[in-house]
Amino acid sequence: MNTAASRSARRAYIAQLRVKRIFWICLFVVIALFPLVVAAINNTTNGTWRAVPREIGSFAGMLGLSLMILSFIPIMREKKITSAFNLDVVYKFHHSCSILGFWLVVFHLVALWINNQEIGRLVNIFADYPLYMKAGPIALLAAGCLVYFSYFRKELKLNYDYWKIGHSLVAILMVVFGLIHTFGVNYYSGNALIHGYYVFLTVLAAIAILWLRVFSSLSAMCKPYVIKEVLVRNNATTELRLEFAGKGNQKPIRYHAGQIAWITVRHSRFSFKEHPFSIASSDIDQNKIGFAIRELGDFTATIKDLKPGEIVYVEGGFGIFNPYILGDEGFVLIAGGIGIAPVMGILRSMADRKDRRHVVLYYGSRDKESIGFYDELNELSKKLNLEVVHVLEKTDDPSFEKGYVTKDVIERHYPKNKDRYDVFICGPGPMVQIVLPALKKIGIPKENIWPEFYDMA
Ligand SMILES: Cc1cc2nc3c(=O)[nH]c(=O)nc-3n(C[C@H](O)[C@H](O)[C@H](O)COP(=O)(O)OP(=O)(O)OC[C@H]3O[C@@H](n4cnc5c(N)ncnc54)[C@H](O)[C@@H]3O)c2cc1C
């Protein structure tokens, strides 16, 4: 392997990621602030600035509505965006955008109330005043419901699929009422540029929804896969092995090790029933793809009952960790629990490619019995330049590390040329939260760390 060549490719890849991210962030800021800039220029040119609380309130309202509509864009999973950011970052951005939008709209109401206490009357949506004024509090109520039910979804034990349908419908309702209010008030939105801006944003959000719900679904349906094997493993994990079953011009999805895909089984691709999983198979044959799925809830409990011959729709691959560009000298892979799934994909792909780069795998499990792919990892250690460090919560065997994947454990086995290794981390949230600061403390550059979070909903 020519490490000098791959080192420059790695540098170029990271630089390219940075440029793409800066581009998307700048574009977002410009779009979000556009109506405020137009309104400010307009007021200054025409000398039409009003009382400070009133202007602050109006500006907060405009920005809040923009953020709420813009929050629809990242969820379309468009490849140009997902090639710059990991999916969890894209979804976190979606959440942050909506939460900030919500608080800005609350602030809008408070500032307008400070300016004129009569505004308080409008909170009663049953009182006698025009619909466009009632639409404001209704949009705010919808936004509040979205934030509340998203934040407390797990505590309220809401079924994920039903929550997702409700979330989408209430979000659309919120935007519609927000627009009715803004256009009805017709103060800043009376300006042709600002009016056109909100129409444009709404069309963009509608395209995002259509893209996600219609275009992606149609595209996935043109890429059907058939189940070849259903292998029930230890620790409530089942491995699904699929093969592309498309005909004629249909082509399988393009992916590489370390990426994820969304799958739909036993439902129409137009249903909301799609779930993300890491690709656990070797990527050498793009007609084949596999997943290692742990039973956790309604959908994952059905995986072991799937039968060879059933059709699966796959959309992907997503993810910016690319083992063919990164890892000059090798990789440090850190997995916990089912986080071993993408690691298996990376190691299996490296074995198929006879890749001799050095790999150190830290793998946290409860005890020896719950280690996934134990025998296969031993086999892979013989084929690859791979060291596996099993870290077990419960063990008396001195050949394993006991406890958790902490700074001390990582430091004991870490390869020498720290900055020549890329680190891929995948595991439960608490594990990743321990590992990230530990890596920082032992001096691993931030740009060498590639975490994958399994919680983006
Ligand atoms: C990027 C990523 C990669 C993943 N890779 C794997 C993997 O390789 N193997 C594995 O076993 N698990 C993986 N998961 C977790 C897996 O997606 C969930 O366990 C599964 O979707 C749970 O569905 P359920 O109906 O069985 O459980 P539910 O009880 O419905 O859900 C349990 C929790 O899983 C999450 N979840 C459920 N459905 C979705 C969805 N459609 N999108 C996002 N989150 C959802 C929610 O937080 C929910 O509260 C991954 C998750 C993410 C985000």
The ligand as a Gaussian input file, in Angstrom:
#p B3LYP/6-31G(d) Opt

LIG

0 1
 C      -26.937000       5.563000      12.033000
 C      -27.527000       4.371000      12.720000
 C      -27.008000       3.105000      12.480000
 C      -27.546000       1.998000      13.145000
 N      -27.005000       0.753000      12.909000
 C      -27.485000      -0.313000      13.569000
 C      -26.941000      -1.620000      13.339000
 O      -26.041000      -1.824000      12.532000
 N      -27.484000      -2.655000      14.015000
 C      -28.512000      -2.478000      14.923000
 O      -28.948000      -3.464000      15.505000
 N      -29.050000      -1.258000      15.148000
 C      -28.567000      -0.178000      14.494000
 N      -29.125000       1.055000      14.697000
 C      -30.270000       1.167000      15.621000
 C      -31.532000       0.782000      14.887000
 O      -31.808000       1.667000      13.822000
 C      -32.712000       0.805000      15.856000
 O      -32.408000      -0.111000      16.882000
 C      -33.965000       0.343000      15.206000
 O      -34.361000       1.255000      14.210000
 C      -35.018000       0.212000      16.292000
 O      -36.293000      -0.009000      15.699000
 P      -37.400000      -0.874000      16.463000
 O      -38.702000      -0.658000      15.790000
 O      -36.953000      -2.260000      16.643000
 O      -37.411000      -0.254000      17.884000
 P      -38.316000       0.906000      18.447000
 O      -38.745000       0.511000      19.812000
 O      -39.346000       1.367000      17.497000
 O      -37.229000       2.008000      18.537000
 C      -36.219000       2.010000      19.528000
 C      -35.421000       3.276000      19.306000
 O      -34.649000       3.149000      18.086000
 C      -34.676000       4.383000      17.382000
 N      -35.324000       4.199000      16.069000
 C      -36.367000       3.420000      15.771000
 N      -36.681000       3.501000      14.508000
 C      -35.815000       4.386000      13.971000
 C      -35.670000       4.939000      12.686000
 N      -36.469000       4.589000      11.700000
 N      -34.701000       5.859000      12.509000
 C      -33.901000       6.228000      13.518000
 N      -33.997000       5.732000      14.758000
 C      -34.939000       4.837000      14.975000
 C      -35.475000       5.369000      18.186000
 O      -34.618000       6.159000      18.974000
 C      -36.312000       4.500000      19.065000
 O      -36.660000       5.098000      20.270000
 C      -28.617000       2.155000      14.046000
 C      -29.166000       3.422000      14.259000
 C      -28.625000       4.515000      13.607000
 C      -29.225000       5.860000      13.859000

